Amino acid sequence: MARTKYDNEFKVMIVELSKSGIKTEQVSKDYGLNASMISRWKREYKSKSGDFNKKRVLSWEEQELKILKKELRDVKEERDILKKAVSIFSKSDK
């Protein structure tokens, strides 16, 4: 099933209709949209300050946490590789 790509203006219109007092179920029925998609659009609209094209700006703490998580993931992967190598070489010595 092909996914339909909705433009920013359409999403804003749907969210504004939903926020104006019309029930989400009614908007979903009128426009042939899934109610869960409208709810997701409402959350995105709120988090992105009304513009679906903007990416969420991360605070410096969130950026640092993201970097540290990636570094930890890389170090764990290196450790696991070294453990495997040590077990392989220790078996061949016996």
Legacy VTK file of the C-alpha trace (Angstrom):
# vtk DataFile Version 3.0
C-alpha trace
ASCII
DATASET POLYDATA
POINTS 94 float
0.000 0.000 0.000
1.457 3.368 -1.043
1.955 6.014 1.598
0.518 9.436 0.896
2.739 12.419 1.595
0.823 15.390 2.972
2.201 18.899 2.691
2.786 21.231 5.620
-0.240 23.443 4.901
-2.657 20.501 4.855
-1.304 19.153 8.152
-1.586 22.587 9.778
-5.170 22.946 8.522
-6.128 19.522 9.948
-4.500 20.274 13.315
-6.161 23.696 13.489
-9.562 22.142 12.692
-9.017 19.596 15.414
-7.941 22.267 17.895
-10.929 24.486 17.045
-13.335 22.157 18.814
-14.206 19.707 16.073
-13.615 16.178 17.337
-10.606 14.363 15.913
-12.840 11.477 14.868
-15.033 13.835 12.826
-12.032 15.471 11.095
-10.650 12.000 10.404
-13.945 10.886 8.867
-14.396 14.081 6.802
-10.913 13.955 5.273
-10.423 10.185 5.154
-7.512 10.211 7.579
-6.592 7.896 10.413
-7.352 9.396 13.857
-3.986 8.241 15.202
-2.230 10.119 12.385
-4.067 13.316 13.333
-3.067 12.815 16.978
0.558 12.360 15.897
0.366 15.514 13.801
-0.974 17.409 16.844
1.997 16.268 18.932
4.459 17.204 16.165
2.747 20.555 15.668
3.115 21.317 19.354
6.745 20.168 19.602
7.825 21.958 16.408
6.015 25.215 17.182
3.601 24.958 14.277
6.041 24.100 11.501
6.250 20.470 10.403
9.353 21.167 8.307
11.532 22.223 11.225
13.665 19.674 12.972
13.548 19.715 16.754
16.399 21.761 18.195
18.362 19.822 20.786
19.664 21.521 23.896
23.382 21.210 24.588
22.626 18.578 27.274
20.647 16.496 24.767
23.416 16.865 22.175
26.061 15.808 24.689
23.947 12.840 25.816
23.492 11.758 22.197
27.257 11.940 21.586
28.046 10.040 24.790
25.528 7.292 23.984
27.092 6.822 20.548
30.585 6.704 22.071
29.441 4.131 24.654
27.851 1.993 21.938
31.100 2.106 19.905
33.267 1.213 22.919
31.008 -1.727 23.814
31.224 -3.000 20.245
35.036 -2.762 20.304
35.138 -4.576 23.662
32.963 -7.403 22.343
35.190 -7.801 19.277
38.298 -7.954 21.472
36.669 -10.555 23.757
35.921 -12.752 20.758
39.455 -12.370 19.436
40.977 -13.282 22.808
38.782 -16.376 23.073
39.744 -17.462 19.530
43.483 -17.025 20.142
43.381 -18.655 23.580
41.726 -21.770 22.079
44.436 -22.120 19.425
47.213 -21.995 22.058
45.951 -25.174 23.776
LINES 1 95
94 0 1 2 3 4 5 6 7 8 9 10 11 12 13 14 15 16 17 18 19 20 21 22 23 24 25 26 27 28 29 30 31 32 33 34 35 36 37 38 39 40 41 42 43 44 45 46 47 48 49 50 51 52 53 54 55 56 57 58 59 60 61 62 63 64 65 66 67 68 69 70 71 72 73 74 75 76 77 78 79 80 81 82 83 84 85 86 87 88 89 90 91 92 93
